[in-house]
Amino acid sequence: VPYFQSETLISKKKFLSEKEFNKEITVVNFFATWCAPCRDEHAFIKYLAKNKKIRVIGINYKDKPEKTLKWLSELGNPYSDIILDKNGNLGIDWGLYGIPESFIINSKGKIKHRHVGPITNKNFELFYSKIKENR
């Protein structure tokens, strides 16, 4: 995982990657309110978050915090933390192609799988199997 620090959306705390990605399996999901496929995949992200053995972190990409809060209020908030990427620099650090994009991080802080595009009915089982491989 790239080293970074950023502010979180809801708690406004400082998020330090080196302290957050070394304990458990984590799914990092880049999303935005202006991204239609992000809305479509949100139900799958919520499903992943129900598994107590998986931590789900959202990175809110080039979005307005007030719109994001409204969107999460409407659709539900599956994220343990939501990191703000207001200008897209975190996306650059992660090598983002576009959004949505999701990463599976193992308990040692290593990126084990990258999923470009939305998680859908067609690819959910494959994505979930990649999580199970890294437990």
N, C-alpha and C positions, 0 to 999 in steps of 0.2 A: 504494500500500500504506500502510495506517495506520502511523504511527510507534509502535513499541512495543519493550519489552525484556522478556525473560522468561528463565527457566532452561530448559535442555534436559534431557530425561529421562535419557539414558544418560551423556553426558559431564559433565553438571551445569555446563556453561559458560553464560555470559551470552550470549544471542542478541539482537543489536541489528538491528532491521529495516532501518535506513538503511544498514547495511554489508552486508547479506545479499541484498538484492533489487535489484541493479543490474549484474549481470554476465551472466546467462543466462536462458533461458526456465525458469520455475519453476511447478510445480503445487503449490498449497497445499491440503491435504486435512484438513478438520476431521473427527475420528473419535473414537469411544469404545468401550470394551469392552462396555458395556451396550446398544449400538446394534446390533440385528440386521441392518439394511441395511448397516451399516459392514462387518460380517463378510462379507456377500454381495459387496460391491464390492471387497474386499481383493485378489482375484486380478487385477482390472483395474488397481489401483494398482501392484501388483507388475510387471505387464506394462509400464506406463509407465516405471517406474524402470529397466527394462532398457535403455532408450534413453539412451545416454550423453550425448545433447545436451539432455536434460531433467533438471532437478533436481526431486526430489519431497520436499517438506517436510510433515510431519504436525503438526497441532496437536491435542493430546490434550485433549479438551473435558470438563470436569467429571468427571474420572475419578481413580481411585486408581493411583498409579505402579506399585505392586507387581502389580496386576491387568493393567496395560498391558504390563509386562515379560513376564509369563506369556503373555499373548495373542500378543505378537510372537514369542516363542519357539516357540509352537505354529504360528502361521500364516506366519512369516517377517517380516523387517523390510525393507520397501522404501524407507524414509525416510532421506535423508541427515542430517536432523536431526528430532528430535521435540520440539516446544515444548510446555511445560505451560501449560494454561489451567484451573487448578484451580477458580477461582470464576466463570468464564464472561465475564470482562471483555474478553478478546481477541475473543470471539464478538460482543460488543456493538460493539466498535470496527470490526469487519469487516462489521457489519450482518447477522449470521447469522440465517437463518430457522429453522434446525434442522440436525440432522446426519443423514447425512453431507452435506457441502457442499464443493465444490472450486472453486478459483480458478486461472485461468491468468494469470501475471504475465509481462510482457515483460522484455527485458534492460535496460530503463530504469526498472524498478520500478513500472510502471503495470498496474493490473488490466485485462485485456483481455476476460476472459470469466468468468462466474459460472455454476456448475452447481449447482442446488438438487436435493438427493436423491441417491440412489446412482447411480454409473456402472454400467451394465448392458449386456448384449448388445444391447439395443434402441438404446441411445444412445451406445455407445462410439465408433463411427466418426465421429459428429458431433462429439463432444468432442475426439477426436484431430485432426480436421480444423481445429478452432479453434486447437490448439497449432501445427499446421503453418502456419497463416495468420500467426502472430506470430513466426516465426523471423527 
